[in-house]
């Protein structure tokens, strides 16, 4: 049987060949709110650049090792703003073995605040995760209108202008990749400035149906759908998102022709293809990192906390991740099956998230209090049912995922959820994945996981019990299938599909 390393090497060779074909056709420009480097001011006044986090940065780092790309991004920090002012144009990112050039979009702080902190996040993000308590929130008043008019619209326009400036002087307009909910208006703005540009927009978070989008005023939701459809390709994480987007276009874009079978939207003689590219992980890189000395050191220390059955979860500490229901299901498990006490332990690795938003602070406080209450109720000097690690420590989280017997991934709503892919890839114990039906990853991995409805506490208790008592052969079969699925559709597969589709767009025009 072909070794794992040989398999990854062959995939990388094929990906490199494709990247070279892409570069032979056109240059590559990426645009997103956050970029691959975060600049901070050191105490001595110097600038320090640290690699950014997130799935997109990880995904495109594999590309930038093979071909150069330009990344257009917001100047968020004071360090970003100072660097943008001093550089006056694009600069090379200080990332070893990667050829990424940064171009910052600099707008007044008040404009960026309206764009990001009032409109994009939380309003759009909460809509797209079905997070509003609609009898009470949101209340869309003058501040939201101003955030649209004096934040979201001008920032999207500024991004388009920066992209156009980067494309200036090229013999062929570059491929343009626009990312996420911050830039829904940018495809139309770019199209106006670069009529021949092959444009792909990718949304990383879920896309609700038209009823829920109707939380937004009519002109806002209409303009979002209209302007995103100026892209050649509008893409999402799952087929479910594709279907919802097409329904929205049918509802909001009067005069447009929506073909649900072909997955296209035709408006004003412009045909947009709607598709999905499930984002994934750098499988080869993660497999190497998982056996690094840093991870092995954490694995050894966490091993002291293990019991006969180790349940693990890794999440940002935010409401959409459904952590409190996961803890409550575990509490019920301990109540219902006293024989599990002392034999089981729950290791929760929770990354602090958006502490400036009150609902996030309250949620984090409540989940920590619940974990403490469960420990007080069932624990003793020798055994604590739950250990919470409230910090951002990726190496420690990967070490924990190597050790789980059960991995609980039960979000209320998630565009993808990469933990559901990282865990099965690095796990060494044929652990069982308990996966929410509302995670985007469920579309790919649900067949081999134990599926749960995220609000169903009883169903989650039963799934945890089934995972714990599952026969060894069944666990082994499911774990192998999960690993195979993640390896076959890794981050290079995600990028390959996009590149091939963009190249097809380019060739149809010439």
Secondary structure as UniProt FT lines:
FT   HELIX           4..25
FT   STRAND          28..32
FT   STRAND          37..41
FT   TURN            43..44
FT   STRAND          47..51
FT   HELIX           55..64
FT   TURN            65..66
FT   STRAND          69..74
FT   HELIX           78..87
FT   STRAND          91..92
FT   TURN            96..97
FT   STRAND          100..105
FT   HELIX           109..113
FT   HELIX           114..124
FT   HELIX           125..128
FT   TURN            129..130
FT   TURN            134..136
FT   HELIX           142..147
FT   HELIX           148..152
FT   HELIX           153..167
FT   TURN            168..169
FT   STRAND          175..179
FT   HELIX           181..183
FT   TURN            184..185
FT   HELIX           186..193
FT   TURN            195..196
FT   STRAND          199..202
FT   HELIX           210..213
FT   TURN            214..215
FT   HELIX           218..228
FT   TURN            229..230
FT   STRAND          233..236
FT   HELIX           239..252
FT   TURN            254..255
FT   STRAND          257..259
FT   TURN            260..263
FT   STRAND          264..267
FT   TURN            268..269
FT   STRAND          270..276
FT   HELIX           283..289
FT   TURN            290..291
FT   HELIX           293..303
FT   TURN            304..305
FT   STRAND          309..316
FT   HELIX           319..321
FT   HELIX           323..336
FT   HELIX           338..340
FT   TURN            341..343
FT   STRAND          344..351
FT   TURN            355..356
FT   HELIX           358..378
FT   STRAND          386..390
FT   HELIX           394..403
FT   STRAND          406..409
FT   HELIX           419..426
FT   STRAND          432..436
FT   TURN            437..438
FT   TURN            440..441
FT   HELIX           442..445
FT   HELIX           446..448
FT   STRAND          450..452
FT   TURN            454..455
FT   HELIX           457..469
FT   HELIX           472..488
FT   HELIX           491..509
//
